[in-house]
Amino acid sequence: MYTQYQQAMDFLSQLDADWAWLIATVGACTFDAEAEPALNPYEALIQAVAYQQLNGKAGDAIFAKFKRHFDGFPEPEQLIATEFDDLRACGFSGRKIETLKGIAEGAVSGLVPARQAAENMSDTELIERLVTLKGIGRWTVEMMLMFTLKRMDILPVDDFGVVQGYKRLKKLEDAPKHKEIAEIGKTWSPYRTIASWYLWRVPK
C-alpha cells in the first residue's frame, strides 16, 4: 500500500538533489512508529512540560516519577488537588508546576479540548487557543499537533534541530532566521511535518 509517508518521501525527494540525498541517506520515514496517537491533548501537554528545557534522560526521569506518584496518569482534577511539594519532589520547578496546574484547569474548563474535539479543530485554532495557557508556547503545541494528532503539515520554525538541520543540509554559513525558514518551508507543504522529521536527522 502506498502510504502518506511514502508520498511525503517521494514529494520531498523531488524538491532538489539535497533532499533526495537526505532521504536516501536517512532511509524510510518511521514517524508513524514514533507518534503517540493514544494520548489526548491534556496528556500530551503535560508530558511536553516534563521535557521542556531538559535532555531526554532528565525528562524521562521526571516524567517517570510523576507517573509513579499517581500510579499512572492523573485525571485533571487529581492534578489540580495535588500539593505543590509533591510535584516539586517529582523534579518540577515552581514555574512548571504552575503550568501543569494551568493545563489541568484548562482541561476541566474545556480550554484544553478532548481528543475528539481537537481532531475537528484546525492547526491555527489549536495553536491560538493553547498558547493562552501560561508556560505553553507555540513550539509545545506544535509538538502535540505533530506527535499526538499526527498532523502532516506542521513546521516548528523555532525548533533548533530543524533550523540547524537545514543549515547542514544546504551547507550554509549561518542558520536561517525563523521567518526565512517559514518562507522556505512553504515549498515542503503539505508534508512539512515529515520534512522536519528528516531535518532532525541530517548527518553532522
N, C-alpha and C positions, 0 to 999 in steps of 0.2 A: 504494500500500500504506500502511495506517495504522500508522506506526511507533511504537515505545515513546516516542520523543521527542515525537511529536505528541500521544500520550496524556498525556504529562507536561505539555506546554504547555496542553492543554485542562483538565487537572486543576488546575493552578496558577492559570490564568486565572479559574476559578470560585471561588477562595478569597475574593476580595473585589475591590473596584474598583482598589485599588493594584496588586495583582498583575496584573490584567487590563491596566492601563495599562503596566506594566513589560514584559510580554511583547509587547504590541503595539508598544511603542517600540523594544525591542531586536530584535525580529523572530525568525525561526525559529532554533531551537537548533542550533548546529553542533558540539555536544560530540563527536559521533561522529568528526568530522574531526580533533579535537584530541587525542583519546585515543590511547594508544600501545600497542595490544594485542599488538604483536610482542615487546615487552620481557618478560623474566621478572622475578620479584621481586628477584633479586640485582642485575640491571642497573638496575632502577627505583630501588632504594635507593641504589646508588652514584651515579646521576645526581642524585637528590634531595639528597644530601650536597654535591655540587658546587655546587648552587644555594642551599644553606641560608644565610640571612642576607646574601644578595647581591642586587643588582638583576640583571635579565635579561642585560644585556650583559656584566657581570663574570662571571656564571655561565657564559655561552656561551664566554667566552674560556678559562676554566679547564678546562671540560669538553672543549673542542676540543684544548687542549694535552695533556690526559690521554689522549685517544684517539690523538693523533699519536704520543705516546711509545710506545704499544703497537701502533701501526699497526692500530687498531680497538679493540674492547672486549676487555679481558683476561679470561682464564679466572681463576676464584678462586685457583687455585694460583699462577698467574703474578703476581697482585697481591700475594699473601702474600710472595712471594720478592723483591718489588721493594724496593730500598733507600729508606730514609727521604728522603734528599737528592734522589733522582729525583722522588719525589712532591712534595716541597717545591718543586722547580723548576717544577712544573706550576701552582703557586699555592695549594696546600692548606696550611692551618695544621697545627701539630702535633696539635691535638685532632682535626681532621678526618681526618688520616692514620690516627690510632688507630681512628677509626670505620670508615674504609674497610677496614682490615685485619680488624677485627672482623666486618664484613659478609661479607668473603671467607671467613673462618674459619667463619662460620655457614653459608655456602653449602656448604662442604666437609663439615661435620658433619651437615648436614640441618636445622639450626635454621631457616635461611632456605630455605623449600620451593621445589622446582622448580615451574614453571608449572602443570603438570597437578595436582600435589598441592595447590597453592594454590587452584585452581578448586574443589576439593572441601571447602575449609575455610570456616567462617563468618567474617563480618567480625570478630566479637568474638574468635574464636580466633586469627585472624591478628594482630590488634592486640595481644592479651595476649602472644603469642609473640614478636613482633618488637620490642616496646618493651623487651625484656630485653637487647637489643643496646645497648652503651654508645654514647651520642650519637644514638640513634634515639628520637624522641618520637612521641607519638600522631599529631600532625599529619602527619609524614613518612609514616607508614604509611597514613593516610587518603588522602593524595595518590596513593599507589601503588594503593590499593583503587579510587579513582575513575578514574584515568587509565590504569592498566595492566590491571587486572582488570575495569574498566568496571562496577563495582557501582553500582546506581542509587539506593541509599538511604543515602548517606553524608553526614553533616552535620559538617564540621570546625568545632566551636564555638570553637576557639582561633584561627581564621583572621581576621586583621584585616579583610580585604576583605569577608568575609561579614557580620561584625558591623557594620562601617561602612555597608555597602550597605543593610542592614536599617534602620539608623538614618536614612539618607537617604530610603529608600522610605516610611517611616512618619513622616518629619519629626519625629523625636524630639529632645528637648533633650540627652539623654545616651544613649550607646550601651548596649544591654542587656548584662548580665553573662553569662558563659558558661552558667550554669545556666538563666538566663531564655531564652537563645537555644535551648538544648536542649529546653526545655519548649514554647516557641513552635513550634519546628521539627517537633514531633510531628504537627502538622496538615498538614505538607508531605509526610509519608510516604504512599506508598512512592517518592517522587521527590525525596528531599532532595538528592541529587547535582545534579539539574537545577535545583532551587531555588537551590542555592549558585552554580551557573554563572550564573544570572540576577542574583543579588545582587552578584556581582563586576562586573556591567555596569550597575548603577544609575547613571544620569547624575549628574554632580556639579553 
